[in-house]
Amino acid sequence: MQQPTSSVVSYVAGYYKATETTMGRYKKVIEITGHDEVAAKLLEGLVDAGIRYFSKVVEMEHRMASARFRLDGEELRELTETLDRSRSLAHESLISSLHVFNRYIVKEYGEELKEAGIEGGIFPKPEAIRDRIAIADWAGELLTGIYENRRR
């Protein structure tokens, strides 16, 4: 399986802008949980799930744009279904990773999160944590923020 690269994140950065809210929460969560190996592994898994999801989105968009000129009928439909299923599974993994990480940190660090003003955890819109599109948008903002704030 091909590993996602920073080019995927740079592609995502063309469509999403990191927000202070998203990056602020991310940084505060790291400060609060930085000593916790479980939290670190869960956060790593969450970021990896976001990268995999956007890799699948980019792959699907690219392959479909190309396939429309080469395939038709049943072949195009099958490819579309295969790519969409792969993207959908990656999206489910992202959502699951977010829920697991957020539950863990709220349970273990609820008081510290509250004192830091982020009692809901890493996701900035607690009312939208079941909204698939809101989660995808948040992940895009997070990945963009991480990419933009990297050491150069």
C-alpha positions as CSV (number, residue, x, y, z in Angstrom):
1,M,0.0,0.0,0.0
2,Q,1.4,3.4,-1.0
3,Q,2.1,5.7,2.0
4,P,0.4,9.2,2.0
5,T,2.9,11.9,1.4
6,S,3.2,15.6,2.3
7,S,1.9,16.4,-1.2
8,V,-1.5,15.2,-0.1
9,V,-1.4,17.6,2.8
10,S,-0.2,20.4,0.6
11,Y,-3.1,19.6,-1.8
12,V,-5.5,19.8,1.2
13,A,-4.0,23.1,2.2
14,G,-5.2,24.5,-1.1
15,Y,-8.7,24.0,0.0
16,Y,-8.7,24.4,3.8
17,K,-7.2,27.1,5.9
18,A,-6.0,26.3,9.4
19,T,-8.0,28.2,12.0
20,E,-6.7,29.5,15.3
21,T,-9.5,27.5,17.0
22,T,-8.4,24.2,15.5
23,M,-4.7,24.7,16.0
24,G,-5.2,26.3,19.4
25,R,-7.1,23.3,20.6
26,Y,-4.6,20.9,19.0
27,K,-1.7,22.6,20.8
28,K,-3.5,22.8,24.1
29,V,-4.3,19.1,23.9
30,I,-0.7,18.3,23.3
31,E,0.4,20.4,26.2
32,I,-2.1,18.8,28.5
33,T,-1.6,15.2,27.4
34,G,2.0,15.3,26.2
35,H,3.3,13.0,29.0
36,D,0.6,10.4,28.3
37,E,1.7,7.6,25.9
38,V,-1.8,6.4,25.3
39,A,-3.0,9.9,24.4
40,A,0.1,10.3,22.1
41,K,-0.7,7.0,20.3
42,L,-4.4,7.9,19.9
43,L,-3.5,11.4,18.6
44,E,-1.0,9.9,16.2
45,G,-3.7,7.5,15.0
46,L,-6.2,10.4,14.5
47,V,-3.8,12.4,12.4
48,D,-2.9,9.3,10.4
49,A,-6.6,8.6,9.8
50,G,-7.0,12.1,8.6
51,I,-4.1,11.7,6.2
52,R,-5.4,8.4,4.9
53,Y,-8.9,9.9,4.4
54,F,-7.6,12.9,2.4
55,S,-5.3,10.5,0.4
56,K,-8.4,8.6,-0.6
57,V,-10.3,11.7,-1.5
58,V,-7.4,12.9,-3.7
59,E,-7.0,9.5,-5.3
60,M,-10.7,9.2,-6.1
61,E,-10.9,12.7,-7.6
62,H,-7.7,12.1,-9.7
63,R,-8.7,8.6,-10.9
64,M,-12.2,9.6,-11.7
65,A,-11.2,12.6,-13.7
66,S,-8.9,10.3,-15.8
67,A,-11.2,7.4,-16.0
68,R,-14.1,9.5,-17.5
69,F,-12.0,9.7,-20.7
70,R,-11.0,6.0,-20.8
71,L,-14.0,4.1,-19.4
72,D,-17.7,4.0,-19.8
73,G,-20.7,2.2,-18.6
74,E,-20.2,-0.7,-16.3
75,E,-16.4,-0.3,-16.0
76,L,-16.8,3.3,-14.9
77,R,-19.5,2.5,-12.4
78,E,-17.4,-0.3,-10.9
79,L,-14.4,1.9,-10.5
80,T,-16.6,4.6,-9.0
81,E,-18.0,2.2,-6.4
82,T,-14.6,0.8,-5.5
83,L,-13.1,4.2,-5.0
84,D,-16.1,5.5,-3.1
85,R,-16.1,2.5,-0.8
86,S,-12.4,3.0,-0.1
87,R,-12.9,6.7,0.6
88,S,-15.9,6.0,2.8
89,L,-14.0,3.4,4.9
90,A,-11.2,5.9,5.4
91,H,-13.8,8.5,6.5
92,E,-15.3,6.1,9.0
93,S,-11.8,5.4,10.3
94,L,-11.3,9.2,10.8
95,I,-14.6,9.6,12.6
96,S,-13.9,6.6,14.8
97,S,-10.4,7.8,15.6
98,L,-11.7,11.2,16.6
99,H,-14.4,9.8,18.8
100,V,-12.0,7.4,20.6
101,F,-9.3,10.1,21.1
102,N,-11.8,12.7,22.3
103,R,-13.5,10.3,24.7
104,Y,-10.2,9.3,26.2
105,I,-8.9,12.8,26.8
106,V,-12.2,14.1,28.1
107,K,-12.3,11.1,30.5
108,E,-8.7,11.4,31.6
109,Y,-8.1,15.1,31.5
110,G,-11.6,16.7,31.8
111,E,-10.6,19.2,34.5
112,E,-7.4,20.3,32.7
113,L,-9.3,20.7,29.4
114,K,-12.0,22.7,31.2
115,E,-9.4,25.0,32.8
116,A,-7.8,25.5,29.3
117,G,-11.2,26.4,27.9
118,I,-11.5,23.3,25.7
119,E,-13.7,21.1,27.8
120,G,-15.1,19.4,24.7
121,G,-11.7,18.0,23.7
122,I,-9.9,18.5,20.4
123,F,-12.9,18.9,18.2
124,P,-14.0,22.6,18.4
125,K,-17.7,22.0,17.7
126,P,-19.1,19.5,20.2
127,E,-22.6,19.8,18.8
128,A,-21.3,18.7,15.4
129,I,-19.2,15.7,16.4
130,R,-21.6,13.4,14.6
131,D,-21.6,15.5,11.4
132,R,-19.5,13.7,8.8
133,I,-18.8,16.9,6.8
134,A,-17.9,18.9,9.8
135,I,-15.4,16.2,10.9
136,A,-13.9,16.1,7.4
137,D,-13.6,19.9,7.3
138,W,-12.0,20.0,10.8
139,A,-9.5,17.3,9.7
140,G,-8.6,19.4,6.7
141,E,-8.0,22.4,8.9
142,L,-5.9,20.4,11.3
143,L,-3.8,18.8,8.6
144,T,-3.3,22.2,7.0
145,G,-2.3,23.8,10.3
146,I,0.2,21.0,11.0
147,Y,1.6,21.4,7.5
148,E,1.8,25.2,7.7
149,N,3.4,25.2,11.1
150,R,6.1,22.6,10.2
151,R,9.8,23.5,10.7
152,R,11.4,24.5,7.4
